[in-house]
Amino acid sequence: MGIDDYYYDFVGAPEYYEEYGTDSYFVEAQQQIREIYERDKQSVYYVRQMQIKLEKDYFHWITYNAMVGLMKIGYLTDIMIKRETGTSTRYFIHKSNRYPKRRIGKMEKLIEEYSDCTSSAKMRQTCL
């Protein structure tokens, strides 16, 4: 009895397999994200920030996929900021936002401050 005699769980989808429509939660999340950006087109959000903002309504992966979907259709633009430590943050801005660097700079300073283990005694204890 060889390996070919076993049943494989990961067989290809049959030809009659139907494409499923867009998930309603995904569409609702996209609409809610659009409303947030329409209120302030100069706003800048990083992925985790938006996920937490909408976590009462949507799972984190739904929020992430909604943001990426809005980026793919051209509604949002993403900016990836890489740090010397090897970490990075992905920011999303409205397509009409032409000057996001100042806000991103402020957010980066906060992220670095709270990510730095040497910033306070309490933080040093949690980083050890």
C-alpha positions in Angstrom: 0.0 0.0 0.0 1.7 3.2 -1.2 1.0 6.9 -0.5 -1.2 7.1 -3.6 -3.7 4.7 -2.0 -4.6 7.2 0.7 -7.5 9.7 0.4 -6.3 13.3 0.1 -8.3 15.9 2.0 -7.0 18.7 -0.3 -8.4 17.7 -3.6 -9.2 20.5 -6.1 -12.7 22.0 -6.1 -15.1 20.3 -8.5 -16.0 22.1 -11.7 -19.5 23.0 -10.5 -18.0 24.9 -7.6 -19.7 28.3 -7.4 -18.0 31.6 -6.6 -19.5 33.1 -3.5 -20.5 36.7 -3.4 -18.9 39.3 -1.2 -19.5 38.9 2.5 -22.0 41.4 3.9 -19.7 42.1 6.9 -16.9 42.9 4.5 -19.1 45.4 2.6 -20.4 47.0 5.9 -16.8 47.3 7.2 -15.7 49.0 4.0 -18.7 51.4 4.2 -17.8 52.3 7.8 -14.2 52.8 6.9 -15.2 55.1 4.1 -17.4 57.1 6.4 -14.5 57.6 8.8 -12.2 58.8 6.0 -15.0 61.0 4.5 -15.3 62.9 7.9 -11.6 63.7 7.8 -9.9 63.1 4.5 -6.6 64.2 6.0 -6.7 61.4 8.7 -4.1 58.7 8.9 -4.6 55.3 10.4 -2.4 52.3 10.8 -3.9 48.9 10.4 -4.0 47.9 14.1 -5.4 51.3 15.0 -8.4 50.8 12.7 -8.8 47.2 13.8 -9.2 48.3 17.4 -11.4 51.2 16.4 -13.9 48.8 14.8 -13.3 45.7 17.0 -16.8 45.9 18.6 -18.4 45.5 15.1 -15.9 43.4 13.1 -13.2 40.8 13.6 -9.7 42.1 13.0 -9.3 40.2 9.8 -12.5 41.6 8.3 -11.3 45.1 9.0 -7.9 44.4 7.5 -9.4 42.8 4.4 -11.8 45.8 4.0 -8.9 48.2 4.2 -6.9 46.3 1.6 -10.0 46.0 -0.6 -10.4 49.8 -0.5 -6.8 50.2 -1.4 -7.1 47.9 -4.3 -10.0 49.9 -5.8 -8.1 53.1 -5.3 -10.0 54.6 -2.4 -7.1 54.4 0.0 -3.4 54.6 -0.4 -1.0 52.7 1.9 2.4 53.9 3.1 4.8 51.4 4.7 7.3 52.9 7.2 10.2 50.6 8.1 12.3 51.2 11.2 15.9 50.4 12.0 14.8 47.7 14.4 13.3 45.7 11.6 9.7 46.4 12.4 7.3 48.4 10.2 3.9 50.1 10.3 1.5 50.2 7.4 -0.5 53.4 7.2 -3.6 54.0 5.2 -4.6 57.4 3.9 -7.5 58.8 1.8 -6.6 59.0 -1.9 -6.9 62.8 -1.8 -4.6 63.3 1.2 -1.5 64.8 -0.4 0.5 65.7 2.7 0.3 62.8 5.3 4.0 62.9 6.3 3.5 65.3 9.3 0.8 63.1 10.9 2.7 59.9 10.1 5.8 61.5 11.7 3.9 62.3 14.9 2.4 58.8 15.1 5.8 57.2 14.5 7.3 59.1 17.4 4.5 57.8 19.7 4.9 54.3 18.4 8.7 54.4 18.9 8.3 56.0 22.4 6.0 53.3 23.6 8.0 50.5 21.9 11.3 51.6 23.5 12.1 49.4 26.5 14.4 52.1 27.9 11.7 54.8 28.2 10.6 54.0 31.7 11.2 51.6 34.6 7.9 49.9 34.1 8.5 49.4 30.4 11.9 48.0 31.1 10.4 45.3 33.4 7.9 44.2 30.7 10.6 44.1 28.0 13.0 41.8 30.0 
